[in-house]
Each structure stands twice: as structure tokens, then as C-alpha cells.
Amino acid sequence: VRELENAVERAVILSPGARIVRAALPERVLDRKAVPFVAERTPANPSLETIERAYIKWVLDSVGGNKTRAAEVLGIDPSTLHRKLARFSDGTGASQTPV
């Protein structure tokens, strides 16, 4: 979310007039696939932890597993991401519940 906010802010500054032009958007934003709707992959009444786990997994997948970059995209400290991943893990690196 933070990355998108920064991209839009930059595009507003670089665009002439009142409309954002495509050329003002960074290539990395234009190349991104749409974010899958988390509820499509989760139970009917998912817990906040289930949604958080699914979103973190999606972000990690979108940055090729780079945890530092994932933390930046998520807007959290890398140590917070590591704690969350440890909490989601059973100690072997496997998720306790499917994402």
C-alpha cells in the first residue's frame, strides 16, 4: 500500500494538469498483476490472522521471497515480519494452516 501511495504521489507531481498520465507512473507499478481478492482463497468467515497470513504470503510471492522488500511493501519493520512468519510457522518452516 505504501509503495502505491508513493507512486500515486509521484505521478501527481509529474503529471501536467489535473489528470495523472500513464507515463508518470513507475514501470514497477504498471507491471504488477492485480491483487487477488483474499476472500476467494479463505474460509467464509476468516480470522484476521488468516487474512494477514494470506496477504503476507501474497506479498512475499510478489517480491520473489525477499523478506526485506516484503517488509518495505507491507510498511513494517523486517523484525516484525520475521516474528509474524515465526508465529505462522510450526518450527519447521511449514505453515500450520493452509493459506
N, CA and C of each residue as an Amber inpcrd file, in Angstrom:
protein
   297
   0.8310000  -1.1810000   0.0000000   0.0000000   0.0000000   0.0000000
   0.8740000   1.2420000   0.0000000   1.8990000   1.2380000   0.8310000
   2.7870000   2.3960000   0.9080000   3.4490000   2.6610000  -0.4400000
   3.8760000   1.6120000  -1.1120000   4.5170000   1.7710000  -2.4190000
   3.5490000   2.3870000  -3.4270000   2.3070000   1.9510000  -3.3990000
   1.3080000   2.5060000  -4.3050000   1.0370000   3.9750000  -3.9820000
   0.9460000   4.3000000  -2.6900000   0.7560000   5.6980000  -2.2940000
   1.8920000   6.5650000  -2.8250000   3.1250000   6.0940000  -2.6660000
   4.2820000   6.8470000  -3.1540000   4.2340000   7.0060000  -4.6700000
   3.8310000   5.9530000  -5.3710000   3.7580000   6.0090000  -6.8320000
   2.7050000   7.0190000  -7.2880000   1.5590000   7.0320000  -6.6170000
   0.4980000   7.9710000  -6.9870000   0.9360000   9.4020000  -6.6790000
   1.5520000   9.6070000  -5.5260000   2.0430000  10.9420000  -5.1710000
   3.0420000  11.4380000  -6.2150000   3.9510000  10.5750000  -6.6040000
   4.9520000  10.9250000  -7.6210000   4.2690000  11.2510000  -8.9490000
   3.2780000  10.4450000  -9.3180000   2.5700000  10.6560000 -10.5810000
   1.8140000  11.9830000 -10.5810000   1.2360000  12.3470000  -9.4470000
   0.5250000  13.6260000  -9.3410000   1.4960000  14.7790000  -9.5620000
   2.6700000  14.6760000  -8.9690000   3.6770000  15.7310000  -9.1050000
   4.1850000  15.8260000 -10.5390000   4.4050000  14.6880000 -11.1770000
   4.9960000  14.6750000 -12.5140000   3.9990000  14.8760000 -13.6510000
   2.7170000  14.7130000 -13.3720000   1.7110000  14.8330000 -14.4320000
   1.3390000  16.2930000 -14.6650000   1.2320000  16.6570000 -15.9370000
   0.7910000  18.0190000 -16.2370000  -0.7230000  18.1260000 -16.0450000
  -1.1840000  19.1940000 -15.4880000  -2.6220000  19.3970000 -15.3390000
  -3.2270000  18.5790000 -14.2160000  -4.5410000  18.3750000 -14.3110000
  -5.2980000  17.7210000 -13.2440000  -5.4090000  16.2120000 -13.4000000
  -4.9200000  15.6540000 -14.5010000  -5.0260000  14.2100000 -14.7380000
  -3.6650000  13.5470000 -14.6220000  -3.6660000  12.3670000 -14.0240000
  -2.4340000  11.5770000 -13.9480000  -2.2450000  10.8870000 -15.2890000
  -1.0610000  11.0380000 -15.8480000  -0.7620000  10.3870000 -17.1270000
   0.0100000   9.0970000 -16.8730000  -0.2120000   8.1200000 -17.7220000
   0.4190000   6.8080000 -17.5830000   1.9400000   6.9090000 -17.5170000
   2.5070000   7.8030000 -18.2950000   3.9660000   7.9520000 -18.3440000
   4.5510000   8.3920000 -17.0060000   3.7320000   8.9740000 -16.1300000
   4.2200000   9.4330000 -14.8300000   4.2670000   8.3170000 -13.7940000
   3.6610000   7.1750000 -14.1100000   3.6660000   6.0510000 -13.1700000
   4.9180000   5.2090000 -13.3570000   5.5210000   4.7630000 -12.2580000
   6.7130000   3.9190000 -12.3680000   6.3960000   2.5980000 -13.0590000
   7.3360000   2.1020000 -13.8100000   7.1610000   0.8450000 -14.5510000
   6.8050000  -0.3070000 -13.6120000   7.3880000  -0.3350000 -12.4150000
   7.1230000  -1.4410000 -11.4790000   5.6610000  -1.4790000 -11.0420000
   4.9850000  -0.3340000 -11.0480000   3.5640000  -0.2970000 -10.7030000
   2.7280000  -0.7610000 -11.8900000   3.1090000  -0.3470000 -13.0780000
   2.3560000  -0.7210000 -14.2760000   2.4600000  -2.2090000 -14.5840000
   3.5560000  -2.8460000 -14.1920000   3.7730000  -4.2600000 -14.4920000
   3.1060000  -5.2000000 -13.4980000   2.6300000  -4.7020000 -12.3910000
   2.0680000  -5.5590000 -11.3490000   0.7540000  -6.1800000 -11.7800000
   0.5640000  -7.4090000 -11.3550000  -0.7140000  -8.0810000 -11.5650000
  -1.6860000  -7.5620000 -10.5150000  -2.9560000  -7.7000000 -10.7890000
  -3.9710000  -7.2800000  -9.8290000  -3.8600000  -8.1230000  -8.5680000
  -4.1200000  -7.5060000  -7.4350000  -4.0880000  -8.2230000  -6.1620000
  -5.2850000  -9.1570000  -6.1140000  -5.0500000 -10.4480000  -5.8980000
  -6.1860000 -11.3670000  -5.8180000  -7.0220000 -11.0630000  -4.5810000
  -8.3050000 -11.2060000  -4.7040000  -9.1880000 -10.9610000  -3.5770000
  -8.9640000 -12.0660000  -2.5520000  -8.5100000 -11.6870000  -1.3710000
  -8.1140000 -12.6520000  -0.3430000  -9.2600000 -13.5810000   0.0270000
 -10.4870000 -13.0750000   0.0590000 -11.6260000 -13.8970000   0.4750000
 -11.8770000 -15.0630000  -0.4680000 -11.3910000 -14.9700000  -1.7050000
 -11.5810000 -16.0770000  -2.6380000 -10.7870000 -17.3080000  -2.2240000
  -9.7460000 -17.1170000  -1.4080000  -8.8780000 -18.2290000  -1.0300000
  -8.9890000 -18.5740000   0.4450000  -9.9330000 -17.9770000   1.1470000
 -10.0460000 -18.1930000   2.5790000 -11.4540000 -18.6620000   2.9230000
 -11.6450000 -19.1650000   4.1350000 -12.9710000 -19.6200000   4.5560000
 -13.9950000 -18.4760000   4.5320000 -15.2710000 -18.8260000   4.6640000
 -16.3500000 -17.8360000   4.6150000 -16.1930000 -16.7520000   5.6760000
 -15.7700000 -17.1050000   6.8620000 -15.5700000 -16.1450000   7.9510000
 -14.1330000 -16.2400000   8.4530000 -13.1730000 -15.7570000   7.6570000
 -11.7740000 -15.9210000   8.0490000 -11.4150000 -15.0540000   9.2470000
 -10.4830000 -15.5480000  10.0330000  -9.9760000 -14.7490000  11.1440000
  -9.0250000 -13.6970000  10.5870000  -8.7540000 -12.6880000  11.3800000
  -7.8110000 -11.6560000  10.9690000  -6.4410000 -12.2770000  10.7060000
  -6.0600000 -13.2480000  11.5220000  -4.7700000 -13.9200000  11.3260000
  -4.7240000 -14.6460000   9.9800000  -5.8230000 -15.2700000   9.5820000
  -5.8740000 -15.9660000   8.2940000  -5.7120000 -14.9850000   7.1420000
  -6.3870000 -13.8480000   7.2360000  -6.2700000 -12.8270000   6.1940000
  -4.8580000 -12.2560000   6.1710000  -4.3070000 -11.9730000   7.3500000
  -2.9440000 -11.4400000   7.4390000  -1.9430000 -12.4240000   6.8370000
  -2.0850000 -13.6900000   7.1730000  -1.1850000 -14.7210000   6.6540000
  -1.2640000 -14.7880000   5.1260000  -2.4800000 -14.7610000   4.5880000
  -2.6600000 -14.8210000   3.1350000  -2.0410000 -13.6050000   2.4630000
  -2.2140000 -12.4280000   3.0530000  -1.6670000 -11.2070000   2.4600000
  -0.1400000 -11.2110000   2.5140000   0.4180000 -11.6030000   3.6350000
   1.8800000 -11.6670000   3.7500000   2.4380000 -12.6610000   2.7440000
   1.7850000 -13.8020000   2.5890000   2.2390000 -14.7890000   1.6070000
   2.1900000 -14.2030000   0.2010000   1.1000000 -13.4930000  -0.1220000
   0.9790000 -12.8970000  -1.4510000   2.0890000 -11.8730000  -1.6850000
   2.3570000 -11.0240000  -0.6840000   3.4160000 -10.0190000  -0.8290000
   4.7600000 -10.7060000  -1.0030000   5.0500000 -11.7130000  -0.1980000
   6.3170000 -12.4490000  -0.3410000   6.4420000 -13.0560000  -1.7350000
   5.3730000 -13.6440000  -2.2250000   5.3950000 -14.2140000  -3.5800000
   5.6450000 -13.1310000  -4.6270000   5.0320000 -11.9620000  -4.4330000
   5.1510000 -10.8940000  -5.4290000   6.5390000 -10.2650000  -5.4630000
   7.3160000 -10.4160000  -4.3820000   8.6860000  -9.8700000  -4.3570000
   9.7220000 -10.9860000  -4.4280000   9.3020000 -12.1410000  -4.8800000
  10.2330000 -13.2500000  -5.0660000  10.8190000 -13.8000000  -3.7810000
  10.0900000 -13.6720000  -2.6740000  10.5570000 -14.2230000  -1.4060000
  11.5130000 -13.3250000  -0.6410000  11.7930000 -12.1320000  -1.1480000
  12.7130000 -11.2030000  -0.4940000  12.0220000 -10.6000000   0.7300000
  12.4280000 -11.0360000   1.9270000  11.7550000 -10.6190000   3.1590000
  11.9690000  -9.1430000   3.4690000  13.1430000  -8.6180000   3.1560000
  13.3960000  -7.1950000   3.3890000  12.4720000  -6.3510000   2.5250000
  12.3750000  -6.7170000   1.2620000  11.4960000  -5.9900000   0.3340000
  10.0340000  -6.1630000   0.7370000   9.6490000  -7.3680000   1.1560000
   8.2730000  -7.6160000   1.5930000   7.9240000  -6.7230000   2.7820000
   8.8490000  -6.5950000   3.7260000   8.6150000  -5.7320000   4.8860000
   8.4100000  -4.2860000   4.4400000   9.1920000  -3.8360000   3.4590000
   9.0270000  -2.4730000   2.9300000   7.6400000  -2.2970000   2.3210000
   7.2250000  -3.2590000   1.5000000   5.9130000  -3.1840000   0.8500000
   4.8010000  -3.2000000   1.8970000   4.9620000  -4.0220000   2.9260000
   3.9560000  -4.1250000   3.9810000   3.9640000  -2.9190000   4.9160000
   5.0560000  -2.1470000   4.8810000   5.1660000  -0.9860000   5.7590000
   5.4620000  -1.3540000   7.1960000   6.1690000  -2.4890000   7.3800000
   6.5350000  -2.9240000   8.7290000   8.0390000  -3.1540000   8.8020000
   8.5500000  -3.1960000  10.0080000   9.9650000  -3.4640000  10.2220000
  10.2590000  -4.9230000   9.8570000  11.4240000  -5.1970000   9.2700000
  11.7570000  -6.5900000   8.9330000  11.6720000  -7.5330000  10.1330000
  12.0310000  -7.0380000  11.3240000  11.9550000  -7.9110000  12.5040000
  10.5000000  -8.2740000  12.8190000   9.5780000  -7.3650000  12.5570000
   8.1540000  -7.6580000  12.7530000   7.6950000  -8.7340000  11.7800000
   8.1430000  -8.6270000  10.5330000   7.7960000  -9.6520000   9.5430000
   8.3460000 -11.0070000   9.9720000   9.5840000 -11.0410000  10.4340000
  10.1790000 -12.3120000  10.8720000   9.3970000 -12.9050000  12.0420000
   8.9610000 -12.0600000  12.9830000   8.1550000 -12.5540000  14.1120000
   6.8270000 -13.1290000  13.6290000   6.1940000 -12.4420000  12.6940000
   4.9170000 -12.9310000  12.1700000   5.1080000 -14.2660000  11.4500000
   6.1640000 -14.3680000  10.6540000   6.4280000 -15.6160000   9.9410000
   6.7170000 -16.7450000  10.9190000   7.4390000 -16.4410000  11.9890000
   7.7230000 -17.4620000  13.0040000   6.4320000 -17.8970000  13.6900000
   5.5470000 -16.9440000  13.9490000   4.2700000 -17.2710000  14.5860000
   3.4170000 -18.1440000  13.6720000   3.4920000 -17.9080000  12.3530000
   2.7200000 -18.6930000  11.3930000   3.3340000 -20.0670000  11.1570000
   4.5460000 -20.2650000  11.6250000   5.2840000 -21.4950000  11.3510000
   5.2420000 -22.4270000  12.5580000   5.3620000 -23.7070000  12.2970000
   5.3860000 -24.6710000  13.4050000   6.8080000 -25.0240000  13.8090000
   7.7830000 -24.2470000  13.3440000   9.1710000 -24.5000000  13.6880000
   9.9310000 -25.1880000  12.5750000   9.2250000 -25.7930000  11.6280000
   9.8950000 -26.4570000  10.5080000   9.8420000 -25.6020000   9.2530000
   9.1820000 -24.4340000   9.3700000   9.0330000 -23.5680000   8.2080000
   7.7370000 -23.8050000   7.4670000   6.9980000 -24.8350000   7.8600000
   5.7240000 -25.1310000   7.2040000   4.6070000 -24.4030000   7.9330000
   3.6780000 -23.8580000   7.2100000   2.5490000 -23.1530000   7.7910000
   1.6510000 -24.1420000   8.5210000   1.1330000 -23.7350000   9.6800000
   0.2520000 -24.6090000  10.4460000  -1.1000000 -24.7780000   9.7750000
  -1.5730000 -23.7230000   9.1480000  -2.8360000 -23.8160000   8.4320000
  -2.6100000 -23.3430000   7.0150000  -3.3320000 -23.9000000   6.0630000
  -3.1120000 -23.5030000   4.6730000  -3.4740000 -22.0480000   4.4440000
  -2.7660000 -21.4380000   3.5080000  -3.0270000 -20.0370000   3.1970000
  -4.0240000 -19.9620000   2.0940000
